[in-house]
Amino acid sequence: VVTDIRELIEVDDVMEDESLRFGPNGGLVFCMEYFANNFNWLEESLGHVEDDYILFDCPGQIELYTHLPVMKQLVEQLQQWEFRVCGVFLVDSQFMVESFKFISGILAALSAMISLEIPQINVMTKMDLLSKKAKKEIEKYLDPDMYSMIEDSTSILRSKRFKKLTKSICGLIDDYGMVRFLPLDRSDEESINIVLQHIDFTIQYGEDLEFKEPKECEEDKSALVDEYFQDHVDE
């Protein structure tokens, strides 16, 4: 750990302050805005040495990315300090095994991409916790065909208005065509390496070394994904 934001401010302290009286969400917003007004603390804590590779464990509340400018301000500040920034958006694969939940997750990822305006890698985590059947089922969500998802869910879409709204949302996602997911299985070293390769390639980490591309770019992506799922389904 290079630094811990709790050295600057803690949510619990904010919530316990009698003059503020914030709940958990309000306390988090206050802390993030306080943090944004004290980037000099972050600069002193991080320093700036050549070839630094720093991971920021960011809060998961989507409101910080859609309703408030604080995360955008952090990105812009890091870029001013000449850091190359890449967003890594994590979605729990156990949440994504149903079409409607997946649409919600993909909208959240797209919202963060548009808000932050930086390259973003989208990752389905906890693949190791899925059953064999769920792993096979979730394969279609890695490179989704949004309109086929609507067809798969026609029995659930009883309301014409809901069906029309869902179709419009899927059309929006499909038109952007920006959200694809990488599977992350913490028990599989190859899975971890693939995600890391994509992040390194995005920020061109170590660009003075031999040029490298993510593994899927060297091989056919669909074949690689099929191989991953086949290996794990057969286990």
Summary of the structure (lengths in Angstrom):
residues: 235
radius of gyration: 20.1
end to end distance: 35.9
largest distance: 58.7
contacts: 606
relative contact order: 0.10
helix: 57%
strand: 6%
